[in-house]
Amino acid sequence: MLRKILILASLSGLLAGCASISSPAPTPYPSDYLPTIVALTGQAALATSAAKVPTATATLLPTETLIPDTPLPTLTPTPQPGFEAFAQVRFLSPGPMSYVASPIQLQMLLVSGESQIVNVELLGEDGGLITSELEKVSRNLGGVYRNLKFKFEIRGVSEQARVIVSTKDEFGRMQALNTLQVFLISSGPSLINEPGNIIYERALIQEPQDEAEVSGGTVEIKGRYWPINEQPLFLDLIDERGKVLNTRVLTINGSDPQSFDTTIPYKVTEPTRVRLTLRQVDPFLKRDVYVYSQTLTLNP
């Protein structure tokens, strides 16, 4: 009997020991882990707080604002010698070769032609017209600010495109035209470059001066030009009826700024107002991609 009691007591002790092993007491975090817990908790709290903050809405600039004669000096790079005059079509944003998502936001300073009509076109890489808009812009030699948005859709991930902005005079002759090359992207954030030297005119006519009178049947022209491509440079004399009186074609040597000194013969029987136009053509688009002009009076 005593033996049975001792066996039962031993079994009870073993069972108590097993229960103690299978249900251990909770082990506290090591003391050096507490800063990690605090940091994780703080990050979670900050994330929750940030999610509750409303997103700010950008305020658009007005669509038309007159700009002083020397606008936006912070965007003015060092010009090439001989090319200090601001372009009549001055692209402020985006700059050349920017990657832009829809809608493209085009910011410009414009000196419109005498017609006070500005034509803005967005062309795809195949030369097809994506969208266009005619703008009534009052003529101001200090420039008029325009902020335009254009939505677009493209088939691929990205494609090269051109923005062509032009303005004509009161007789329908091209007075100024400039081109901006960008890349359209189907998704993702826009990558905007600074405008750089494209804010300056590519052409400088040193002789004759604007509004000059010329006699003797020959216009002597001296100037400098910064090519937009390596295609020939055309110099035209165009009367108020739109008739081209004569044209001189100059060969372009590379892409660096270069000087020219040439003549254009003419024949008139009375004083004739003409527009002297310098222009370059894109061979793929088969249209002008840059135009600069001034007026002259031709005497017999």
C-alpha positions as CSV (number, residue, x, y, z in Angstrom):
1,M,0.0,0.0,0.0
2,L,2.8,2.4,0.9
3,R,4.5,1.6,-2.4
4,K,1.3,2.6,-4.4
5,I,1.2,6.0,-2.5
6,L,4.8,6.7,-3.3
7,I,4.2,5.9,-7.1
8,L,1.2,8.2,-7.2
9,A,3.1,11.1,-5.6
10,S,6.0,10.7,-8.1
11,L,3.5,10.8,-11.1
12,S,1.9,14.0,-9.7
13,G,5.3,15.7,-9.5
14,L,6.1,14.8,-13.1
15,L,2.8,16.1,-14.4
16,A,3.3,19.4,-12.6
17,G,6.7,19.7,-14.3
18,C,5.4,19.0,-17.8
19,A,2.7,21.7,-17.4
20,S,5.4,24.2,-16.4
21,I,7.4,23.5,-19.6
22,S,4.5,23.6,-22.1
23,S,3.2,27.0,-20.8
24,P,6.2,29.3,-20.2
25,A,5.7,32.8,-18.9
26,P,5.8,35.7,-21.5
27,T,9.3,36.8,-22.3
28,P,9.7,40.6,-22.3
29,Y,11.5,42.5,-25.3
30,P,15.2,43.0,-24.7
31,S,16.0,46.4,-23.4
32,D,17.9,47.4,-26.6
33,Y,14.8,46.6,-28.8
34,L,12.6,49.2,-27.1
35,P,13.9,52.2,-29.3
36,T,13.0,50.2,-32.4
37,I,9.4,49.7,-31.2
38,V,9.1,53.4,-30.4
39,A,10.5,54.4,-33.9
40,L,8.1,52.0,-35.7
41,T,5.2,53.3,-33.7
42,G,6.2,56.9,-34.5
43,Q,6.5,56.2,-38.2
44,A,3.0,54.6,-38.3
45,A,1.6,57.6,-36.5
46,L,3.2,60.0,-39.0
47,A,2.0,58.0,-42.0
48,T,-1.6,58.1,-40.6
49,S,-1.3,61.8,-39.9
50,A,0.1,62.6,-43.4
51,A,-2.7,60.6,-45.0
52,K,-5.2,62.9,-43.4
53,V,-3.6,66.1,-44.8
54,P,-5.5,67.4,-47.9
55,T,-3.5,67.8,-51.1
56,A,-2.8,71.4,-52.1
57,T,-4.3,72.6,-55.4
58,A,-2.1,74.6,-57.7
59,T,-3.3,78.1,-58.7
60,L,-3.0,78.7,-62.4
61,L,-1.5,81.9,-63.7
62,P,-3.7,84.4,-65.6
63,T,-4.1,83.7,-69.3
64,E,-2.8,87.1,-70.3
65,T,-0.4,89.4,-68.5
66,L,1.7,92.3,-69.8
67,I,5.4,91.8,-69.1
68,P,8.0,94.6,-68.7
69,D,10.6,95.1,-71.4
70,T,13.2,93.0,-69.5
71,P,11.1,90.1,-68.3
72,L,12.1,87.2,-66.0
73,P,15.9,87.8,-65.6
74,T,16.2,84.6,-63.6
75,L,15.5,82.6,-66.8
76,T,18.0,84.6,-68.9
77,P,21.1,82.6,-69.8
78,T,24.3,84.1,-71.2
79,P,23.5,84.8,-74.9
80,Q,25.8,84.0,-77.8
81,P,27.6,87.1,-79.1
82,G,25.3,88.8,-81.6
83,F,22.1,87.1,-80.4
84,E,21.0,89.3,-77.5
85,A,17.5,90.2,-78.8
86,F,14.6,88.4,-77.2
87,A,12.6,86.2,-79.6
88,Q,9.2,87.5,-80.7
89,V,7.9,84.0,-79.9
90,R,9.7,83.2,-76.6
91,F,9.2,79.8,-75.1
92,L,9.5,79.9,-71.3
93,S,8.3,76.4,-70.4
94,P,8.8,73.6,-71.2
95,G,12.3,73.9,-72.5
96,P,13.8,72.0,-75.5
97,M,13.7,68.2,-75.3
98,S,11.5,68.1,-72.2
99,Y,9.4,65.0,-71.5
100,V,5.8,66.2,-71.0
101,A,2.7,64.3,-70.0
102,S,-0.8,65.3,-71.0
103,P,-1.9,68.1,-70.7
104,I,1.2,70.0,-72.0
105,Q,1.3,73.4,-70.3
106,L,2.9,75.9,-72.7
107,Q,4.1,79.2,-71.2
108,M,5.3,81.9,-73.6
109,L,6.0,85.6,-74.1
110,L,4.6,86.7,-77.4
111,V,5.1,89.8,-79.6
112,S,2.2,89.2,-82.0
113,G,2.3,90.4,-85.6
114,E,0.2,93.3,-86.9
115,S,-2.7,90.9,-87.3
116,Q,-2.7,90.3,-83.5
117,I,-3.4,86.6,-84.3
118,V,-1.1,83.9,-83.0
119,N,-1.4,80.3,-84.2
120,V,-0.2,77.5,-81.9
121,E,0.2,74.0,-83.3
122,L,1.2,70.7,-81.7
123,L,2.6,68.2,-84.2
124,G,3.4,64.5,-83.6
125,E,6.5,62.7,-84.8
126,D,4.8,61.8,-88.1
127,G,4.2,65.5,-88.8
128,G,0.5,65.1,-88.2
129,L,-1.5,67.8,-86.4
130,I,-2.4,66.7,-82.8
131,T,-4.1,70.0,-81.8
132,S,-4.0,73.7,-82.6
133,E,-5.4,76.9,-81.3
134,L,-5.7,80.5,-82.6
135,E,-5.1,83.2,-80.0
136,K,-6.0,86.8,-80.1
137,V,-3.0,88.6,-78.6
138,S,-2.7,92.4,-78.5
139,R,0.5,93.7,-80.0
140,N,2.9,94.8,-77.3
141,L,6.7,95.0,-77.9
142,G,7.4,94.1,-74.3
143,G,5.6,90.8,-74.8
144,V,2.3,89.4,-73.7
145,Y,2.3,86.3,-71.4
146,R,0.2,83.3,-72.4
147,N,-0.3,80.1,-70.5
148,L,-2.0,77.4,-72.6
149,K,-2.8,73.8,-71.9
150,F,-3.3,71.1,-74.6
151,K,-4.5,67.6,-74.0
152,F,-3.1,64.8,-76.2
153,E,-3.1,61.1,-76.6
154,I,-0.3,59.0,-78.2
155,R,-0.1,55.3,-79.2
156,G,3.3,54.4,-77.7
157,V,5.1,55.1,-74.6
158,S,6.7,58.4,-76.0
159,E,7.2,60.2,-79.2
160,Q,9.0,63.3,-80.4
161,A,6.8,66.3,-81.1
162,R,7.0,69.9,-82.2
163,V,5.3,73.0,-80.9
164,I,5.1,75.6,-83.7
165,V,3.9,79.1,-82.9
166,S,3.5,81.7,-85.7
167,T,2.0,85.1,-86.2
168,K,1.3,87.1,-89.3
169,D,1.1,90.8,-90.3
170,E,-2.0,92.7,-91.4
171,F,-1.4,91.5,-95.0
172,G,-1.3,87.8,-94.1
173,R,2.5,87.6,-94.5
174,M,4.4,85.5,-92.0
175,Q,5.9,87.9,-89.5
176,A,7.5,85.6,-86.9
177,L,7.6,81.8,-86.3
178,N,9.4,79.6,-83.8
179,T,9.6,75.9,-83.1
180,L,10.0,73.9,-79.8
181,Q,11.0,70.2,-79.8
182,V,9.6,68.1,-76.9
183,F,8.9,64.4,-76.1
184,L,5.3,63.5,-75.4
185,I,4.9,60.7,-72.8
186,S,1.8,58.5,-72.2
187,S,2.2,58.3,-68.4
188,G,4.5,59.3,-65.6
189,P,5.7,62.7,-64.3
190,S,6.9,65.4,-66.7
191,L,10.6,66.2,-66.8
192,I,10.9,69.9,-67.7
193,N,14.1,71.5,-69.0
194,E,15.0,75.2,-68.7
195,P,14.5,77.2,-71.9
196,G,18.1,78.1,-72.4
197,N,19.2,80.2,-75.3
198,I,16.0,79.6,-77.3
199,I,14.5,82.7,-75.7
200,Y,16.7,84.7,-78.1
201,E,16.2,85.3,-81.8
202,R,18.3,83.1,-84.1
203,A,18.6,85.9,-86.7
204,L,20.3,89.2,-86.6
205,I,20.1,91.6,-89.6
206,Q,22.8,94.2,-89.2
207,E,22.1,95.9,-92.6
208,P,19.7,97.2,-93.7
209,Q,17.9,98.4,-90.5
210,D,14.2,97.8,-90.0
211,E,12.0,100.3,-91.8
212,A,15.0,101.4,-94.0
213,E,14.6,102.7,-97.5
214,V,16.6,101.0,-100.3
215,S,17.3,102.4,-103.8
216,G,19.3,101.2,-106.8
217,G,17.7,97.9,-107.5
218,T,19.7,95.8,-105.0
219,V,19.3,95.1,-101.3
220,E,22.6,94.5,-99.6
221,I,22.1,92.3,-96.5
222,K,24.6,91.6,-93.7
223,G,23.8,89.6,-90.6
224,R,24.3,86.5,-88.5
225,Y,22.2,83.4,-88.1
226,W,22.1,80.5,-85.6
227,P,20.8,77.5,-87.6
228,I,17.9,75.4,-86.4
229,N,19.1,72.7,-88.8
230,E,21.5,72.3,-91.7
231,Q,19.0,73.1,-94.4
232,P,19.5,76.2,-96.6
233,L,18.5,79.7,-95.4
234,F,16.0,81.5,-97.5
235,L,15.8,85.3,-97.8
236,D,12.7,86.6,-99.4
237,L,11.4,90.0,-100.5
238,I,7.6,89.9,-100.2
239,D,5.3,92.8,-101.1
240,E,2.0,93.6,-99.5
241,R,0.0,91.5,-102.0
242,G,2.0,88.4,-100.9
243,K,4.1,88.3,-104.1
244,V,7.7,87.2,-103.7
245,L,9.8,89.7,-105.6
246,N,13.0,87.7,-105.3
247,T,14.7,85.1,-103.1
248,R,18.3,84.4,-102.1
249,V,19.2,80.9,-100.9
250,L,22.2,80.6,-98.6
251,T,24.1,77.4,-97.7
252,I,24.3,76.5,-94.0
253,N,27.6,75.2,-92.8
254,G,27.0,73.2,-89.7
255,S,25.0,74.1,-86.6
256,D,27.2,76.9,-85.2
257,P,26.3,80.6,-85.5
258,Q,27.6,82.0,-88.7
259,S,27.7,85.4,-90.6
260,F,26.4,86.1,-94.0
261,D,26.9,89.0,-96.5
262,T,24.7,88.8,-99.7
263,T,22.5,90.8,-102.0
264,I,19.0,90.5,-103.5
265,P,18.2,92.2,-106.8
266,Y,14.7,93.7,-107.2
267,K,12.7,95.6,-109.8
268,V,10.0,98.1,-108.9
269,T,8.5,101.1,-110.7
270,E,7.4,103.0,-107.6
271,P,8.1,103.0,-103.8
272,T,7.1,99.5,-102.6
273,R,6.8,98.3,-99.0
274,V,8.1,94.8,-98.6
275,R,8.9,92.3,-95.9
276,L,12.4,90.9,-95.8
277,T,12.0,87.4,-94.4
278,L,14.6,84.9,-93.2
279,R,13.4,81.4,-92.9
280,Q,14.5,77.8,-92.6
281,V,12.4,74.7,-93.6
282,D,12.2,71.3,-92.0
283,P,12.8,68.7,-94.8
284,F,10.5,66.1,-93.1
285,L,7.6,68.5,-92.3
286,K,8.2,70.4,-95.6
287,R,7.3,73.7,-93.9
288,D,8.9,76.6,-92.2
289,V,10.3,75.9,-88.7
290,Y,11.8,79.4,-88.1
291,V,10.9,82.8,-89.5
292,Y,12.3,86.2,-88.8
293,S,11.4,89.4,-90.7
294,Q,11.5,93.1,-90.9
295,T,10.0,95.7,-93.3
296,L,11.7,97.8,-96.0
297,T,10.7,100.3,-98.6
298,L,12.2,99.6,-102.1
299,N,12.6,102.6,-104.4
300,P,13.2,102.3,-108.1
